[in-house]
């Protein structure tokens, strides 16, 4: 008869080890899944008014050369701050852009440029119109003009303006928002962005 | 036994009572008759048009103007010919309000092409409301909703654009002054008090040819505020030798805006031919299906000025009079500031072309026609 005492003990130890390893692996999988779900997306789907859907990602905007209507020179679009509120607007048919401008100005003043910046991207506007726009409204934040329609070509966006996207330096999209022509909705948007950029309350 | 019978009798009575209560016919209250909706007012406009049509033989235009020729535009495309402008070579630029499209035709009425597509980018229009022949065979189209003016070649090639967004109005018309190289956009630039309530508006806005804003003029008359005529204040205007002559539909006061920006009253028309409105109209209280008819009925109660042109020394003012022809055109001497004569006609859309001719639409109505016949005439 074979003595089984030492092998039984080994087997028990091995079974315990296997169980422990399995539990650890499962815990790691759960943690990874939860972590992945929490991370901000790098691309978002946008529902358009015409029923279509468009995808927006920061990758699509990389390498964009845009016109600065103040200087008349081309500038590359770049995310130089920890977080950037990118606002797509147009110079002509956008009364809501003029309504919400106040909120963007307040947010732009809320934090220093290393932490947070507002960048306006003028679409569907000519250089002359962009120049009229910046002269008339003198926005304190950077405004660049997509004079060649590159943004629309790359993203099929935006179909309506203003359209806002808050991104971080890693190219993750933290939130998006469409036009808000009611003061309450504008206030809610301001508070959401203020919370994201870590200011107690954007100066109103 | 007696007790049981009494009990049975009591049950039967109780059941009968319950049935009587439960199933008794309910006396219904007499139905309250619905307040009958006010009957729609009769259509006064269509009969007025018919009477005008029946009296076409009395049209006095041929006696007042030398009719040179006619050009016809195909009605298959045009639904509502609302605005007309004519270039120095006779090209016709029209705005069709129903299709929200501006387009070009040549002197013989052949279709040249669209002036801008539908859209909100430079070179496109959301709602074109005016076209004006500009310098060098170009045409400017004003966009009411897009707040921009696009300039095209006669073939529709986009040349340039400017926005008027900062001035905060929507352009109903555009006039080009070739001598002063300026655009005039006409529309309500609202003035508001601290509470945001409308207190008035400025109606004429001048821009340089490159789109630089110059100034706004012509305050909405106080007398028309009481009737709330803001929605019916689309001015009639014409530029001549760097001055702009302008009149509001409900007021026979012709203003002159001089090149230096001075606005003055040039002439005032007299009754009884011209009648100002005595009451306003609130379309919000009118069912949408009835609004067109109600507005036309209301307009029959006064004589809206629809066009104004300056040709040489003569100022022509056209207004809807239905007396019984649809329009009356007053001829004024600019030098003497006196009315020379009046003519009744069914022709509409009095326009001065850059080619020196006067143009009028011969059709009684500017919409739904198989063919739009345009008269070319001279004083």
HADDOCK unambig.tbl for C-alpha pairs under 7 A between the chains (distance, minus, plus):
assign (segid A and resid 92 and name CA) (segid B and resid 146 and name CA) 5.45 0.50 0.50
assign (segid A and resid 92 and name CA) (segid B and resid 147 and name CA) 5.37 0.50 0.50
assign (segid A and resid 92 and name CA) (segid B and resid 148 and name CA) 6.30 0.50 0.50
assign (segid A and resid 92 and name CA) (segid B and resid 163 and name CA) 5.86 0.50 0.50
assign (segid A and resid 92 and name CA) (segid B and resid 165 and name CA) 5.90 0.50 0.50
assign (segid A and resid 93 and name CA) (segid B and resid 120 and name CA) 6.84 0.50 0.50
assign (segid A and resid 93 and name CA) (segid B and resid 145 and name CA) 6.30 0.50 0.50
assign (segid A and resid 93 and name CA) (segid B and resid 146 and name CA) 4.32 0.50 0.50
assign (segid A and resid 93 and name CA) (segid B and resid 147 and name CA) 5.94 0.50 0.50
assign (segid A and resid 124 and name CA) (segid B and resid 120 and name CA) 6.78 0.50 0.50
assign (segid A and resid 124 and name CA) (segid B and resid 121 and name CA) 4.38 0.50 0.50
assign (segid A and resid 124 and name CA) (segid B and resid 122 and name CA) 6.49 0.50 0.50
assign (segid A and resid 125 and name CA) (segid B and resid 121 and name CA) 6.04 0.50 0.50
assign (segid A and resid 125 and name CA) (segid B and resid 122 and name CA) 5.91 0.50 0.50
assign (segid A and resid 126 and name CA) (segid B and resid 122 and name CA) 6.15 0.50 0.50
assign (segid A and resid 128 and name CA) (segid B and resid 162 and name CA) 6.55 0.50 0.50
assign (segid A and resid 129 and name CA) (segid B and resid 162 and name CA) 5.52 0.50 0.50
assign (segid A and resid 129 and name CA) (segid B and resid 163 and name CA) 5.70 0.50 0.50
assign (segid A and resid 136 and name CA) (segid B and resid 166 and name CA) 6.20 0.50 0.50
